[in-house]
Amino acid sequence: METLILKNGAEEVESLVRGIMWVLRTLIDKQPGLFYELVMKCRDRQHRFWGDTEERLQRLKLVEANGDVHDSIRNIVLSAVTGDEWEMELASPVVDSA
């Protein structure tokens, strides 16, 4: 399995990074509230989800049954998302090899 080095220094399996990035792009475009809540939870483990977002993110397998975000997903989100509040943007989570 190929691995990639992320901007936060973590090493993750390439297929997982690609899959999570696809989901993040879909969320930011179609369900920005879910995207926002996921990012907030990744940035602050004590963040409390708003409304039914925890259950919705669990159905997407982005949040575990106990409400935590798996470390690999957290690494990808933290490496890919820049900005705050509704000015968040997605970029490649991978360290530039240039």
N, CA and C atoms as a LAMMPS dump frame, in Angstrom:
ITEM: TIMESTEP
0
ITEM: NUMBER OF ATOMS
294
ITEM: BOX BOUNDS ff ff ff
-5.0000000000000000e+02 5.0000000000000000e+02
-5.0000000000000000e+02 5.0000000000000000e+02
-5.0000000000000000e+02 5.0000000000000000e+02
ITEM: ATOMS id mol type element x y z
1 1 1 N 0.834 -1.192 0
2 1 2 C 0 0 0
3 1 3 C 0.87 1.242 0
4 2 1 N 0.538 2.115 -0.9
5 2 2 C 1.248 3.391 -0.967
6 2 3 C 0.775 4.305 0.155
7 3 1 N 1.693 5.031 0.734
8 3 2 C 1.34 6.005 1.758
9 3 3 C 1.786 7.394 1.316
10 4 1 N 1.15 8.387 1.902
11 4 2 C 1.458 9.783 1.613
12 4 3 C 1.789 10.5 2.909
13 5 1 N 2.676 11.466 2.831
14 5 2 C 2.99 12.317 3.984
15 5 3 C 2.09 13.543 3.901
16 6 1 N 1.328 13.766 4.974
17 6 2 C 0.401 14.891 5.006
18 6 3 C 1.06 16.133 5.585
19 7 1 N 0.427 17.26 5.392
20 7 2 C 0.959 18.536 5.864
21 7 3 C 1.106 18.605 7.379
22 8 1 N 0.321 17.796 8.12
23 8 2 C 0.467 17.809 9.572
24 8 3 C 1.524 16.814 10.045
25 9 1 N 2.247 16.202 9.091
26 9 2 C 3.33 15.283 9.419
27 9 3 C 2.923 13.822 9.493
28 10 1 N 1.645 13.544 9.446
29 10 2 C 1.161 12.164 9.523
30 10 3 C 1.385 11.456 8.194
31 11 1 N 1.455 10.137 8.257
32 11 2 C 1.558 9.306 7.074
33 11 3 C 0.291 8.469 6.985
34 12 1 N -0.414 8.566 5.849
35 12 2 C -1.683 7.863 5.685
36 12 3 C -1.702 7.133 4.351
37 13 1 N -2.516 6.09 4.272
38 13 2 C -2.663 5.292 3.058
39 13 3 C -3.279 6.154 1.957
40 14 1 N -2.674 6.1 0.786
41 14 2 C -3.103 6.949 -0.329
42 14 3 C -4.579 6.772 -0.673
43 15 1 N -5.063 5.543 -0.718
44 15 2 C -6.467 5.326 -1.083
45 15 3 C -7.42 5.944 -0.073
46 16 1 N -7.052 5.931 1.201
47 16 2 C -7.884 6.572 2.219
48 16 3 C -7.886 8.082 2.016
49 17 1 N -6.727 8.653 1.766
50 17 2 C -6.63 10.1 1.54
51 17 3 C -7.499 10.504 0.352
52 18 1 N -7.403 9.766 -0.735
53 18 2 C -8.196 10.091 -1.933
54 18 3 C -9.697 9.978 -1.644
55 19 1 N -10.084 8.916 -0.948
56 19 2 C -11.502 8.716 -0.633
57 19 3 C -12.062 9.792 0.274
58 20 1 N -11.326 10.128 1.319
59 20 2 C -11.791 11.16 2.253
60 20 3 C -11.823 12.52 1.56
61 21 1 N -10.866 12.8 0.703
62 21 2 C -10.887 14.072 -0.011
63 21 3 C -12.108 14.164 -0.927
64 22 1 N -12.493 13.065 -1.565
65 22 2 C -13.702 13.055 -2.395
66 22 3 C -14.921 13.392 -1.544
67 23 1 N -15.005 12.764 -0.367
68 23 2 C -16.135 13.024 0.534
69 23 3 C -16.117 14.478 1.001
70 24 1 N -14.952 15.003 1.345
71 24 2 C -14.864 16.39 1.808
72 24 3 C -15.295 17.366 0.714
73 25 1 N -14.88 17.117 -0.534
74 25 2 C -15.3 17.986 -1.64
75 25 3 C -16.817 17.958 -1.812
76 26 1 N -17.389 16.768 -1.682
77 26 2 C -18.838 16.632 -1.8
78 26 3 C -19.54 17.379 -0.671
79 27 1 N -19.033 17.229 0.551
80 27 2 C -19.648 17.912 1.693
81 27 3 C -19.566 19.421 1.568
82 28 1 N -18.411 19.944 1.211
83 28 2 C -18.264 21.4 1.157
84 28 3 C -19.19 21.984 0.089
85 29 1 N -19.424 21.234 -0.992
86 29 2 C -20.296 21.711 -2.07
87 29 3 C -21.778 21.523 -1.769
88 30 1 N -22.143 20.392 -1.182
89 30 2 C -23.56 20.039 -1.054
90 30 3 C -24.11 20.084 0.362
91 31 1 N -23.247 19.949 1.361
92 31 2 C -23.697 19.957 2.747
93 31 3 C -22.68 20.711 3.614
94 32 1 N -22.535 22.014 3.366
95 32 2 C -21.496 22.778 4.061
96 32 3 C -21.629 22.758 5.583
97 33 1 N -22.837 22.617 6.104
98 33 2 C -23.002 22.539 7.551
99 33 3 C -22.345 21.297 8.125
100 34 1 N -22.495 20.178 7.452
101 34 2 C -21.83 18.941 7.893
102 34 3 C -20.32 19.082 7.79
103 35 1 N -19.87 19.67 6.693
104 35 2 C -18.434 19.904 6.511
105 35 3 C -17.888 20.743 7.67
106 36 1 N -18.561 21.831 7.971
107 36 2 C -18.144 22.732 9.049
108 36 3 C -18.062 21.983 10.384
109 37 1 N -19.094 21.216 10.701
110 37 2 C -19.118 20.491 11.979
111 37 3 C -17.996 19.466 12.057
112 38 1 N -17.717 18.78 10.959
113 38 2 C -16.623 17.811 10.943
114 38 3 C -15.287 18.504 11.189
115 39 1 N -15.067 19.616 10.516
116 39 2 C -13.809 20.347 10.699
117 39 3 C -13.679 20.831 12.145
118 40 1 N -14.752 21.362 12.695
119 40 2 C -14.704 21.842 14.075
120 40 3 C -14.359 20.708 15.043
121 41 1 N -14.922 19.536 14.825
122 41 2 C -14.646 18.394 15.692
123 41 3 C -13.197 17.939 15.533
124 42 1 N -12.675 17.999 14.309
125 42 2 C -11.274 17.636 14.086
126 42 3 C -10.329 18.633 14.747
127 43 1 N -10.689 19.887 14.732
128 43 2 C -9.838 20.917 15.331
129 43 3 C -9.935 20.942 16.851
130 44 1 N -11.08 20.548 17.393
131 44 2 C -11.302 20.574 18.841
132 44 3 C -12.066 19.316 19.247
133 45 1 N -11.383 18.382 19.856
134 45 2 C -12.003 17.112 20.241
135 45 3 C -13.177 17.313 21.199
136 46 1 N -13.24 18.436 21.877
137 46 2 C -14.327 18.708 22.819
138 46 3 C -15.53 19.38 22.156
139 47 1 N -15.413 19.687 20.873
140 47 2 C -16.515 20.334 20.144
141 47 3 C -17.775 19.493 20.259
142 48 1 N -18.887 20.146 20.525
143 48 2 C -20.182 19.465 20.6
144 48 3 C -20.927 19.714 19.299
145 49 1 N -21.337 18.627 18.664
146 49 2 C -22.043 18.731 17.389
147 49 3 C -23.37 19.447 17.561
148 50 1 N -23.765 20.153 16.521
149 50 2 C -25.034 20.865 16.5
150 50 3 C -26.1 19.957 15.899
151 51 1 N -27.265 19.947 16.503
152 51 2 C -28.412 19.209 15.962
153 51 3 C -28.121 17.745 15.733
154 52 1 N -28.484 17.262 14.552
155 52 2 C -28.309 15.847 14.234
156 52 3 C -27.048 15.581 13.407
157 53 1 N -26.128 16.525 13.409
158 53 2 C -24.944 16.361 12.561
159 53 3 C -24.09 15.164 12.979
160 54 1 N -24.025 14.861 14.267
161 54 2 C -23.232 13.704 14.692
162 54 3 C -23.771 12.421 14.053
163 55 1 N -25.061 12.228 14.113
164 55 2 C -25.663 11.028 13.531
165 55 3 C -25.471 10.988 12.013
166 56 1 N -25.608 12.124 11.381
167 56 2 C -25.436 12.18 9.922
168 56 3 C -23.998 11.873 9.533
169 57 1 N -23.036 12.389 10.297
170 57 2 C -21.624 12.101 10.026
171 57 3 C -21.289 10.649 10.35
172 58 1 N -21.955 10.074 11.341
173 58 2 C -21.756 8.654 11.641
174 58 3 C -22.24 7.798 10.478
175 59 1 N -23.374 8.151 9.882
176 59 2 C -23.885 7.395 8.738
177 59 3 C -22.919 7.444 7.553
178 60 1 N -22.169 8.527 7.453
179 60 2 C -21.162 8.657 6.395
180 60 3 C -19.829 8.024 6.789
181 61 1 N -19.777 7.451 7.99
182 61 2 C -18.566 6.794 8.522
183 61 3 C -17.418 7.77 8.745
184 62 1 N -17.752 9.049 8.978
185 62 2 C -16.737 10.06 9.269
186 62 3 C -16.551 10.258 10.764
187 63 1 N -17.531 9.817 11.537
188 63 2 C -17.494 9.921 12.991
189 63 3 C -17.822 8.543 13.559
190 64 1 N -17.083 8.156 14.58
191 64 2 C -17.293 6.854 15.197
192 64 3 C -18.525 6.875 16.101
193 65 1 N -18.962 5.715 16.522
194 65 2 C -20.168 5.581 17.343
195 65 3 C -20.083 6.368 18.644
196 66 1 N -18.868 6.554 19.166
197 66 2 C -18.698 7.295 20.418
198 66 3 C -18.584 8.812 20.195
199 67 1 N -18.722 9.253 18.954
200 67 2 C -18.671 10.682 18.651
201 67 3 C -17.298 11.208 18.292
202 68 1 N -16.293 10.349 18.335
203 68 2 C -14.929 10.77 17.986
204 68 3 C -14.68 10.631 16.496
205 69 1 N -13.703 11.37 16.014
206 69 2 C -13.25 11.247 14.638
207 69 3 C -11.993 10.383 14.65
208 70 1 N -11.942 9.375 13.789
209 70 2 C -10.769 8.507 13.706
210 70 3 C -9.532 9.359 13.405
211 71 1 N -8.403 8.983 13.977
212 71 2 C -7.177 9.766 13.815
213 71 3 C -6.788 9.966 12.349
214 72 1 N -6.968 8.959 11.505
215 72 2 C -6.598 9.103 10.094
216 72 3 C -7.472 10.141 9.398
217 73 1 N -8.757 10.118 9.682
218 73 2 C -9.656 11.117 9.096
219 73 3 C -9.299 12.497 9.619
220 74 1 N -9.035 12.6 10.919
221 74 2 C -8.633 13.876 11.507
222 74 3 C -7.373 14.405 10.821
223 75 1 N -6.385 13.544 10.608
224 75 2 C -5.143 13.976 9.955
225 75 3 C -5.409 14.545 8.573
226 76 1 N -6.264 13.884 7.814
227 76 2 C -6.561 14.343 6.457
228 76 3 C -7.297 15.678 6.498
229 77 1 N -8.304 15.781 7.349
230 77 2 C -9.078 17.031 7.453
231 77 3 C -8.17 18.178 7.887
232 78 1 N -7.387 17.969 8.917
233 78 2 C -6.529 19.044 9.424
234 78 3 C -5.477 19.465 8.403
235 79 1 N -5.053 18.538 7.558
236 79 2 C -4.049 18.852 6.548
237 79 3 C -4.652 19.503 5.306
238 80 1 N -5.948 19.297 5.08
239 80 2 C -6.58 19.774 3.846
240 80 3 C -7.351 21.071 3.986
241 81 1 N -7.795 21.398 5.188
242 81 2 C -8.692 22.543 5.371
243 81 3 C -7.929 23.748 5.899
244 82 1 N -8.12 24.868 5.235
245 82 2 C -7.558 26.135 5.71
246 82 3 C -8.697 27.114 5.929
247 83 1 N -8.437 28.148 6.694
248 83 2 C -9.436 29.174 6.934
249 83 3 C -10.322 28.857 8.123
250 84 1 N -11.174 29.803 8.458
251 84 2 C -12.052 29.682 9.61
252 84 3 C -13.488 29.998 9.227
253 85 1 N -14.372 29.521 10.095
254 85 2 C -15.81 29.771 9.949
255 85 3 C -16.263 29.409 8.542
256 86 1 N -17.012 30.292 7.881
257 86 2 C -17.54 29.98 6.558
258 86 3 C -16.571 30.336 5.441
259 87 1 N -15.335 30.654 5.805
260 87 2 C -14.294 30.957 4.811
261 87 3 C -13.328 29.786 4.664
262 88 1 N -13.733 28.592 5.071
263 88 2 C -12.876 27.413 4.961
264 88 3 C -12.739 27.002 3.505
265 89 1 N -11.55 26.502 3.169
266 89 2 C -11.278 26.031 1.825
267 89 3 C -10.54 24.71 1.896
268 90 1 N -10.673 23.928 0.839
269 90 2 C -9.965 22.66 0.718
270 90 3 C -8.762 22.827 -0.189
271 91 1 N -7.674 22.189 0.187
272 91 2 C -6.474 22.135 -0.63
273 91 3 C -5.908 20.73 -0.5
274 92 1 N -4.907 20.439 -1.246
275 92 2 C -4.276 19.125 -1.124
276 92 3 C -3.728 18.96 0.293
277 93 1 N -3.997 17.813 0.925
278 93 2 C -3.479 17.575 2.266
279 93 3 C -2.039 17.07 2.25
280 94 1 N -1.505 16.811 1.077
281 94 2 C -0.21 16.15 0.93
282 94 3 C 0.909 17.189 0.853
283 95 1 N 2.018 16.853 1.492
284 95 2 C 3.207 17.703 1.448
285 95 3 C 3.691 17.76 -0.002
286 96 1 N 3.97 18.959 -0.475
287 96 2 C 4.475 19.163 -1.839
288 96 3 C 5.86 18.54 -1.94
289 97 1 N 6.044 17.663 -2.913
290 97 2 C 7.318 16.949 -3.057
291 97 3 C 8.344 17.723 -3.859
292 98 1 N 8.048 18.939 -4.283
293 98 2 C 8.959 19.735 -5.1
294 98 3 C 10.169 20.193 -4.338
